[in-house]
Amino acid sequence: MRSRSAIRTLVLSVTAAVLLAGCASVASIVYPLNEQAERAKAGSYQLDPNHASVLFSVNHFGFSQFRGRFDGVSGSLDLDNTNPANSAVSVEIDVRSLHTGVPELDDKLLAKGMFDAENFPVARFTSGTITRTSDATALIEGTLTINDITQLVQLDARFIGSGTNPLSGRQTVGFSATTTINRSDFGLSEWLPFVRDEVTLTIDVEFFEAR
């Protein structure tokens, strides 16, 4: 037979699991969270810099996927929930906010030959055509500018959720988007071919309704 302490531990574990599983349900009661893109409130939004990041991933010498991030992100969104083609989004990235966890590498990436942050401190994405691909996804075609070089790119975007943020009281919408680029197209050619040309970008952002 199980001891009382073992039974108590089992009960606590089951209770914790139930509570964790119910977090989303509880959240929807405390503040209604909408997970349907067509129900997101239309209007003009500003990017929340405290809840946004741009991550990059690149193959390093064939041994691993090396990752880094940019934390300085700003932007705007004009959202038309009934006709996404009429929506528009722009995102600006402060290149100097690059962070890999290796200070020496950060310095090399920000220097001439790579991002040249002193002369080109901002990277920018501006949407052109937005095409809905499912109830919660869309293909966003637009321009990406790095090092004052502009190229056409495609973002695979996914709607995360919308609703009134319980902390700020402001209408908020969230998205995640990914794209793959060749860094050499933007003059980022150091260490080729040992560090691969192909880079995956992941953009995670929240926008709050403009006032």
Helices and strands as residue ranges (DSSP letters): H 4-21, H 23-30, E 33-34, G 37-39, E 43-60, E 64-70, E 73-79, G 84-86, E 88-94, G 95-97, E 98-99, H 103-110, E 122-132, E 137-146, E 149-164, E 171-182, G 183-186, E 195-209
